[in-house]
Amino acid sequence: MMLSVGLSTHSARADTVVALPKSECREVRHTLEKYVPIAPGFRQLDMKFPKNPEGIKGTLCRLVSVGTGIHMENEQVRTLQDLQAHIRAALKEEDWQETEQTQRFSGKSSHGRHVFAMTRNNAICVTTIPIR
């Protein structure tokens, strides 16, 4: 398993998004490292927003887990559902919440990718967990 968390600010009609400041992205990273029982941790990257049908442009802050599935599985994280529950709980601990808007990001692909999103302070955190 690999975990990737993309963070970007948004507004209702914006065509451009701006990455969270490095300090805020780092705060999310520390939250996940504190509450999600996987090792060794996350790497922080700033990236261009991927091409999309909505035409949204800009940058995002991405947190990518370091390691492979064997490093992530442990007594507390045995399934994908366990990992998702830990990530949701960690973000909720820091006042992130799921809304009708963030539900638009939710989904599963036939290739094994699971996606969900949460929001806080005009920012959206999209969590993608691909199964390889």
N, C-alpha and C positions, 0 to 999 in steps of 0.2 A: 504494500500500500504506500501511496505517497499522498501527503496532505499539502494543499496549496490554499492560501488565504489571500484573496485580492481585496484591497481596500481602496475606495475612491469616494470623494465627496460628490454630491449631486444636488441639483435643484430641479424643480418640476419641469421646466422647459429647456434646460441647458443642453447644448450640443457638445460642450467641452467639459471634461472632468479633470480635476486636479488631484494628484496624489496627496494623501494625508501627509502632514509634515513628518519628517523622519522621527521626531520625538513621539508623536502619536502612534505611528506605526510600531515603533519600538515598545510602546506601552502595551499594545495588543500582543506583540511577540512575548513580552514578559508575562502577560496574563495567561497565554496559552502554555508557556513553559511551566508556569506555576501550577495550573490546574489540570492539564492534560498529561496523564501519566505515560508518556512515551519518551524515548531517548534516541538520539542525543539532543535534539532541539530543532530550531528553525533558523533559516538564513533569510535575510531581508534584502529585497531587490526593488528598484524602481524600474517600471517598464512602460512602454507605450501601450495604450488601450488597444486591444485587438480589433481588427476590422469586424464590423457588425452591421446587421441590416438597418439599425436605427440611425446609423451615421454618427455615433458618439465618438469623439476624439479626445485625446488628452493622455494623461499618465495615471498609473496606479501604483500603489505600494503592494508588493507581493511578498508574502511569507511562505517559504517552501520548506517542508520538513527535510531534515538531513537524515539520510539513511534509507534502508529498505524495509520491507514489511517485517522481516525477521527481527529488526531492531525495535519495532513498534509493538509487536504482540507481547503481552505479558499477562499476569494474573488479572489485571483490571481491564485490559483491552484485548478481548478474544475475538470480537466480531466487528464488522463495519458499524453495526448499530451501537456498540459500546463506544467506539471512537466518536461517532456523531454525537452521542449523548454527552460525552465529556467536553467536546468542543462547545456545544450549545450551552452547557452548564457554566463553562468558564466564561463565555461571553456574557451570559445573563448575570453572572457575578459582578461584572463591570457595567451593568445597566444597558447592554445591547438587547434589542428585542426584535421579535418577528412581527411583521405587519402585513397588511394586504399587498403593499408594494413589494416587499421582500419575497413574498410567496411566488412572484413572477419568475424568480431565479431558480426555484426548486425544480428538481427533476432527476431522472435516472436515464442513462443511455443504455442501449443494447450492448455497448462495449464495456459496461461496468462502472461508468462514472456516475457518482452521486453528488448532487449540488444542493446547497441551501444557503440562505442569506439572512443577515440580521442588520439592524440599523441603530445608530446612536448619533446624536449631535450632527444631523445633516450629512452623515456618512453611511455608506453601505459596506458591509463586510460579506463577501461572497466566499463560501467555503466549498472547495471542489476536492473530492476524494476519488481519484481514479484507482481502479483495481487492475493490477497488471499480472 
